[in-house]
Amino acid sequence: MSVKILAIETSCDETAVAVVENGRDVLINEVLSQIDIHKEFGGVVPEVASRYHMEGIIPLIEKALKGASLTLDDIDAVAVTNGPGLIGALLVGVSVAKALAFALGKPLIAVNHLSGHIYANFLENEINFPSVTLIVSGGHTDLIYMENHLEFQVLGQTRDDAAGEAFDKIARSLKLGYPGGPIVDKMANSGEDNLGFPRVYLEKGSLDFSFSGLKSAVINYLHNQKQKGLQVKIEDVCASFQQAVVEVLVDKTIECAKQKNVKHVMMAGGVSANSSLRSLMKERTIKNNLNLYYPPLKYCTDNAAMIGAVAYYQFIAQDFAPLDLNAFSTMTLDNVYKK
């Protein structure tokens, strides 16, 4: 049986539409980015994001269907991210998805954005369970344990700033622009980890994360150097900050895999594209005889193909949403798909 799912993602500042067949075959994946728009403000402005979603969503759906040589009649279900994310942005996608599902008489599938990031790994990889996934993005830093499809257990999460959020704030302090992650990563490649920024592990055995202290340490260093009239080598600041983040992310992921006795480790989210994170995680997983998976760069940031991937397994499980589906700015991943 072939299942074609039209997937919609509008949780933040990317309007995305994809058609995914049987959870893995991406027939089309269109993304309309707003990065250039939000650069002017140094970060995402929710109201602005919502307005651009409204302008772009219908033309993007039409473009996606045309690009895949499909019509709406060829679609078996409509999937949409309904949380977590910016509430106004989410509501644009949810409203359009509900209208399409109702008009077509096809099932509506509500997808948790975080599960989408995890399932970006399944688009091009054969992955066995049980597994542990490190989700690292602008809004989330989580460790997720899975024993099977659609079964999620949150083992660790950030207590304050997410990793991607910390990258953006440090980039802003250094006046490097937005988004901060790719810029800091590039600058770090020319710098040295020589500033001794703290690695925050919290209490012994904890799998939670905290980056606010590290962020403060970097900002305090910059202020102190400025007050003393001393030159700051931006590349070294980026390298020292990035290494402090990456070491904690990798150490806790390896510890999580050991605690759960798993052999399969995944990474997901925009920060999983970070070159130092990929390099150190690869080194440490090899050392610990673990299998490492991460998505291609095009599926690391927000996209609709990942939403179509997880929606396929919900379709098989007959996990359909009602037409009064709402959007939620916060949403847990713990057992979210268990009925």
C-alpha positions as MATLAB code, in Angstrom:
seq = 'MSVKILAIETSCDETAVAVVENGRDVLINEVLSQIDIHKEFGGVVPEVASRYHMEGIIPLIEKALKGASLTLDDIDAVAVTNGPGLIGALLVGVSVAKALAFALGKPLIAVNHLSGHIYANFLENEINFPSVTLIVSGGHTDLIYMENHLEFQVLGQTRDDAAGEAFDKIARSLKLGYPGGPIVDKMANSGEDNLGFPRVYLEKGSLDFSFSGLKSAVINYLHNQKQKGLQVKIEDVCASFQQAVVEVLVDKTIECAKQKNVKHVMMAGGVSANSSLRSLMKERTIKNNLNLYYPPLKYCTDNAAMIGAVAYYQFIAQDFAPLDLNAFSTMTLDNVYKK';
ca = [
       0.000    0.000    0.000;
       1.344    3.396   -1.007;
       0.598    6.294    1.357;
       1.238    9.836    0.175;
       1.089   12.478    2.889;
       0.960   16.210    2.301;
       2.888   17.698    5.228;
       2.863   21.298    6.470;
       5.328   22.904    8.906;
       4.984   26.501   10.163;
       6.229   26.327   13.749;
       8.707   29.206   13.534;
      10.122   31.186   10.612;
      10.144   28.625    7.796;
       7.031   27.961    5.753;
       7.489   24.371    4.601;
       5.466   21.924    2.521;
       6.382   18.392    1.471;
       4.843   15.272    0.011;
       6.291   12.099    1.516;
       5.421    8.581    0.366;
       5.531    5.693    2.835;
       7.493    7.692    5.374;
      10.763    7.765    3.424;
      10.345    8.700   -0.216;
      10.395   12.511   -0.347;
       8.548   13.387   -3.563;
       8.931   17.116   -2.965;
      10.250   19.257   -0.108;
       9.745   23.010   -0.374;
      10.940   25.533    2.217;
      10.251   29.267    2.147;
      12.744   30.766    4.599;
      12.275   34.059    6.434;
      15.872   34.363    7.661;
      16.641   37.450    5.572;
      13.506   39.130    6.921;
      14.283   38.485   10.585;
      17.992   39.362   10.273;
      16.958   43.006   10.467;
      15.606   42.399   13.985;
      18.369   40.091   15.211;
      15.897   37.249   15.814;
      12.450   35.950   14.945;
       9.570   38.386   15.462;
       6.464   36.198   15.984;
       3.930   38.587   14.447;
       6.076   39.133   11.380;
       6.597   35.376   11.004;
       2.849   34.727   11.148;
       2.106   37.292    8.460;
       4.664   35.844    6.068;
       3.324   32.329    6.684;
      -0.135   33.576    5.695;
       1.222   35.088    2.483;
       3.316   32.102    1.500;
       1.502   28.934    2.547;
      -1.066   28.517   -0.265;
       1.344   29.353   -3.125;
       3.883   26.968   -1.586;
       1.360   24.110   -1.450;
       0.511   24.730   -5.096;
       4.213   24.813   -5.989;
       4.883   21.570   -4.111;
       2.055   19.667   -5.763;
       3.072   20.919   -9.199;
       6.710   20.018   -8.534;
       5.712   16.479   -7.564;
       3.319   16.181  -10.537;
       0.447   15.521   -8.126;
      -2.998   16.877   -7.410;
      -4.807   17.050   -4.086;
      -6.767   13.966   -5.141;
      -3.518   11.951   -5.028;
      -3.010   12.768   -1.342;
      -3.989   10.158    1.278;
      -3.718   12.383    4.364;
      -2.783   15.879    5.481;
      -0.235   16.262    8.285;
       0.637   19.424   10.158;
       2.829   20.548   13.044;
       0.547   21.717   15.861;
       3.240   22.343   18.484;
       5.502   23.289   20.060;
       6.354   26.610   18.454;
       5.183   30.173   17.942;
       1.429   30.046   18.436;
       0.524   32.485   15.665;
       2.784   30.744   13.181;
       1.451   27.302   14.135;
      -2.149   28.419   13.721;
      -1.536   29.361   10.093;
      -0.442   25.836    9.219;
      -3.086   24.167   11.380;
      -5.884   26.242    9.863;
      -4.831   25.450    6.304;
      -4.359   21.742    7.066;
      -7.799   21.467    8.675;
      -9.431   23.187    5.700;
      -7.699   20.852    3.259;
      -8.529   17.708    5.245;
     -12.181   18.751    5.508;
     -12.507   19.700    1.834;
     -10.804   16.513    0.642;
     -12.444   14.189    3.143;
      -8.979   12.890    4.042;
      -7.482   12.133    7.499;
      -5.830   14.939    9.442;
      -2.629   14.078   11.331;
      -1.264   16.282   14.121;
       2.510   16.046   14.494;
       4.721   17.121   17.376;
       7.528   19.245   15.971;
      10.155   17.487   18.093;
       9.153   14.056   16.843;
       9.554   15.459   13.343;
      13.170   16.346   14.062;
      13.799   12.812   15.319;
      12.203   11.256   12.255;
      14.338   13.355    9.908;
      16.881   10.613   10.650;
      14.592    7.931    9.206;
      14.325    9.606    5.796;
      17.727    8.310    4.669;
      18.812    5.858    7.375;
      17.837    2.361    8.455;
      17.706    2.664   12.245;
      17.056   -0.027   14.823;
      15.551    0.304   18.286;
      16.083    0.937   21.122;
      17.740    4.295   20.478;
      18.657    7.593   22.097;
      18.284   10.915   20.298;
      19.886   14.248   21.120;
      17.586   17.031   19.903;
      19.452   20.341   19.675;
      17.791   23.403   18.176;
      17.044   27.042   18.858;
      14.284   26.205   21.286;
      15.053   22.700   22.504;
      17.838   20.581   23.942;
      16.508   17.131   24.864;
      17.588   13.512   25.219;
      14.877   11.119   24.033;
      14.755    7.355   24.484;
      12.742    5.221   22.059;
      11.950    1.500   22.235;
       9.790    1.560   19.111;
       8.135    3.898   16.629;
       6.088    6.688   18.270;
       7.237    5.703   21.758;
       9.145    8.550   23.376;
      10.611    8.975   26.842;
      12.225   12.294   27.739;
      15.326   11.545   29.829;
      16.954   14.966   29.792;
      16.075   18.517   28.809;
      17.342   22.045   29.135;
      16.558   23.910   32.341;
      17.100   27.334   30.785;
      18.632   28.337   27.446;
      18.581   25.759   24.680;
      21.889   25.193   22.885;
      20.778   26.994   19.727;
      19.424   29.894   21.758;
      22.796   30.238   23.494;
      24.565   30.289   20.118;
      22.270   33.095   18.925;
      22.807   35.157   22.083;
      26.589   34.855   21.935;
      26.570   35.752   18.234;
      24.482   38.814   19.100;
      26.928   39.816   21.842;
      29.750   39.531   19.319;
      27.708   41.442   16.712;
      28.022   38.562   14.241;
      24.429   38.593   13.002;
      21.529   36.146   12.896;
      21.163   33.167   12.912;
      24.113   32.736   15.240;
      24.832   29.010   15.028;
      26.353   28.782   11.533;
      28.339   32.003   12.016;
      29.830   30.937   15.364;
      30.658   27.504   13.912;
      32.491   29.077   10.980;
      34.425   31.522   13.181;
      35.311   28.769   15.651;
      37.112   26.834   12.921;
      39.739   29.608   12.874;
      40.020   29.945   16.654;
      41.382   28.074   19.671;
      39.663   26.784   22.807;
      41.909   28.723   25.162;
      39.576   30.831   27.339;
      38.524   28.226   29.896;
      34.771   28.714   29.727;
      32.862   26.400   32.119;
      31.369   23.019   31.237;
      28.115   22.774   33.179;
      27.076   19.213   34.063;
      24.654   19.924   36.954;
      24.286   17.299   39.690;
      25.940   13.899   39.321;
      24.040   11.555   36.990;
      21.756   14.286   35.628;
      20.942   14.186   31.928;
      19.528   17.727   31.961;
      21.265   20.701   30.375;
      21.954   24.290   31.417;
      23.682   26.851   29.213;
      22.711   30.119   30.911;
      25.814   30.044   33.147;
      28.094   29.491   30.165;
      26.345   32.283   28.272;
      26.851   34.624   31.236;
      30.510   33.636   31.524;
      31.129   34.540   27.884;
      29.279   37.855   28.137;
      31.112   38.736   31.370;
      34.433   37.984   29.676;
      33.547   40.313   26.801;
      32.516   43.085   29.229;
      35.686   42.688   31.293;
      37.926   42.840   28.236;
      36.141   45.953   27.025;
      36.465   47.668   30.422;
      40.193   46.918   30.468;
      40.602   48.155   26.912;
      41.905   44.776   25.802;
      41.491   43.282   22.358;
      39.136   40.326   21.947;
      39.921   37.646   19.417;
      36.433   36.745   18.238;
      37.542   33.433   16.737;
      38.872   32.256   20.101;
      35.699   33.326   21.887;
      33.622   31.351   19.378;
      35.888   28.294   19.595;
      35.967   28.334   23.402;
      32.219   28.821   23.721;
      31.372   26.220   21.086;
      33.674   23.601   22.593;
      32.124   24.124   26.034;
      28.653   23.497   24.592;
      29.653   20.562   22.403;
      31.542   18.664   25.114;
      28.535   18.757   27.450;
      26.141   17.707   24.686;
      28.328   14.760   23.698;
      29.184   13.660   27.234;
      25.559   13.578   28.314;
      24.448   11.781   25.146;
      27.053    9.051   25.657;
      26.083    8.791   29.335;
      22.413    8.489   28.350;
      23.213    5.691   25.893;
      25.127    3.858   28.630;
      22.339    4.278   31.169;
      19.770    2.832   28.739;
      22.182    0.245   27.301;
      21.476    1.215   23.693;
      23.682    0.897   20.628;
      21.963    3.432   18.361;
      22.392    7.187   18.818;
      20.729    9.880   16.708;
      21.107   13.649   16.525;
      18.399   16.020   15.365;
      17.597   19.725   15.085;
      19.387   22.710   13.611;
      22.418   22.531   15.921;
      23.036   18.927   14.825;
      24.526   20.530   11.701;
      27.343   21.994   13.811;
      30.676   20.686   12.511;
      32.340   20.362   15.928;
      29.344   18.548   17.395;
      29.280   16.060   14.531;
      33.026   15.502   14.735;
      33.213   14.944   18.494;
      30.026   12.853   18.585;
      31.397   10.642   15.821;
      34.689   10.234   17.681;
      33.014    9.368   20.987;
      30.406    6.988   19.539;
      33.115    5.048   17.706;
      35.128    4.856   20.920;
      32.072    3.466   22.754;
      31.011    1.075   19.951;
      27.803    2.981   19.227;
      26.075    3.514   15.884;
      25.620    7.233   15.096;
      23.012    8.735   12.775;
      22.232   12.316   11.833;
      20.151   13.839    9.054;
      21.530   15.426    5.894;
      21.982   19.169    6.367;
      18.788   19.936    4.419;
      16.741   18.026    7.015;
      18.444   19.430   10.133;
      16.612   22.748   10.148;
      12.816   23.019   10.078;
      11.247   21.314    7.075;
       8.054   19.478    6.186;
       9.646   16.234    4.959;
      10.389   15.283    8.569;
       6.746   15.950    9.454;
       5.625   13.676    6.630;
       8.036   10.984    7.849;
       6.578   10.692   11.366;
       3.030   11.209   10.059;
       3.308    8.001    8.039;
       3.706    5.940   11.214;
       0.765    7.779   12.766;
      -1.253    6.991    9.633;
      -0.463    3.293   10.002;
      -1.485    3.510   13.683;
      -4.724    5.303   12.679;
      -3.713    8.183   14.940;
      -5.857   10.884   13.371;
      -6.744   14.327   14.697;
     -10.231   15.875   14.923;
     -11.125   18.863   12.773;
     -11.251   21.076   15.863;
      -7.493   20.535   16.283;
      -5.723   23.384   18.058;
      -2.112   24.584   18.177;
       0.052   24.697   21.301;
       3.146   26.791   21.981;
       4.419   24.179   24.457;
       3.974   20.433   24.121;
       5.575   17.450   25.795;
       6.968   14.545   23.809;
       6.535   11.930   26.538;
       4.225    9.228   25.126;
       2.474   11.886   23.036;
       1.209    9.349   20.482;
       0.048    6.660   22.899;
      -3.731    6.333   23.016;
];
